[in-house]
Amino acid sequence: MAEISTTVANNKLRSNVTDNVLEWAKTFFDCDCLRVGNNEISMPFLNEKGDEIYVNIAVTIPKGERDPGNHCYLPYDGYAAAEAYNAEVAKKEDAVKAKAEAAALKKKRDRKPKKEPAAE
């Protein structure tokens, strides 16, 4: 059997995954699933306002970062990408929490003291 290129092997895998996602989405969401590209599916939904919108799912095979020294791509690491994403989300949540705490503290400091009842 002749050896196939990495690109051809990846394209076959991506097409297979896209086909499986398309079948899953038809069953799971019970809606029309439209193939709008080699690796992209579009599904119509109604949002809570009743407007028709489309949700697209794209199946991609990332190459990873470019290594300029060796003129090639470094292997993509999905686990490292997930860790980086989770760290970024946690950082944003911490910033929002700190901002809310600072606002609450400022509001507490800016409160005017209650007036003392008049002496009789």
C-alpha positions in Angstrom: 0.0 0.0 0.0 1.3 3.4 -1.0 2.0 5.9 1.8 -0.3 8.8 1.9 0.6 12.3 2.9 -0.2 13.8 6.3 -2.5 16.3 4.6 -4.5 13.7 2.9 -4.7 11.6 6.1 -5.9 14.6 8.1 -8.4 15.6 5.4 -9.9 12.1 5.5 -10.1 12.2 9.3 -11.6 15.7 9.4 -14.3 14.6 6.8 -15.1 11.5 8.8 -15.4 13.5 12.1 -17.6 16.1 10.3 -19.9 13.4 9.0 -20.2 11.9 12.5 -20.9 15.3 14.1 -23.5 16.0 11.4 -25.3 12.8 12.2 -25.0 13.3 15.9 -26.3 16.9 15.7 -29.3 15.8 13.6 -30.3 13.3 16.2 -29.4 15.3 19.3 -30.9 18.7 18.3 -33.7 17.3 16.1 -33.1 20.0 13.6 -31.9 20.6 10.0 -28.2 20.3 9.8 -26.7 21.9 6.8 -23.2 21.1 5.5 -22.0 24.6 4.4 -18.3 23.7 3.8 -15.9 20.7 3.7 -15.6 20.9 7.5 -18.5 23.1 8.6 -22.1 22.5 9.7 -24.8 25.1 10.1 -28.0 24.5 12.2 -31.0 26.9 12.5 -32.3 27.6 15.9 -34.7 30.1 17.5 -33.2 32.2 20.3 -35.3 33.2 23.4 -36.6 36.3 21.6 -37.9 34.1 18.8 -35.4 35.2 16.2 -34.0 32.6 13.8 -30.3 32.3 14.1 -27.7 29.8 12.9 -25.1 28.0 15.0 -22.1 26.8 13.0 -19.7 24.0 14.0 -16.4 23.8 12.3 -14.1 20.8 12.6 -10.5 21.8 12.4 -7.2 20.0 12.8 -4.7 22.6 14.2 -1.1 22.5 13.1 0.3 24.1 16.2 2.7 27.0 16.4 5.3 27.7 13.8 8.9 27.0 14.7 10.8 29.8 12.9 14.2 28.2 13.5 13.4 24.9 11.9 10.8 26.2 9.4 8.2 23.7 10.6 5.2 23.4 12.9 5.5 22.3 16.5 2.9 19.7 17.3 -0.4 21.1 18.7 -1.1 20.1 22.3 -4.8 20.2 23.1 -4.2 19.6 26.8 -1.9 22.5 27.0 -4.4 24.7 25.1 -7.1 23.7 27.6 -4.9 24.5 30.6 -4.1 27.9 29.1 -7.8 28.6 28.4 -8.8 27.6 31.9 -6.0 29.7 33.4 -7.2 32.7 31.3 -10.8 32.2 32.4 -9.8 31.9 36.1 -7.7 35.1 35.7 -10.7 37.0 34.3 -13.0 35.6 37.0 -10.5 36.8 39.7 -10.4 40.2 38.1 -14.2 40.5 38.0 -14.4 39.3 41.7 -11.7 41.8 42.8 -13.5 44.6 41.0 -16.8 43.8 42.6 -15.1 43.6 46.1 -13.5 47.0 45.5 -16.8 48.5 44.5 -18.5 47.0 47.5 -15.8 48.4 49.8 -16.0 51.8 48.2 -19.8 51.8 48.6 -19.4 50.9 52.2 -16.9 53.7 52.8 -18.9 56.3 51.0 -22.1 55.6 53.0 -23.1 58.6 55.1 -23.4 57.9 58.8 -26.9 57.9 60.2 -28.0 61.1 61.8 -28.1 61.0 65.6 -31.6 61.6 67.0 -32.0 65.1 68.4 -31.4 65.5 72.1 -34.4 66.4 74.0 
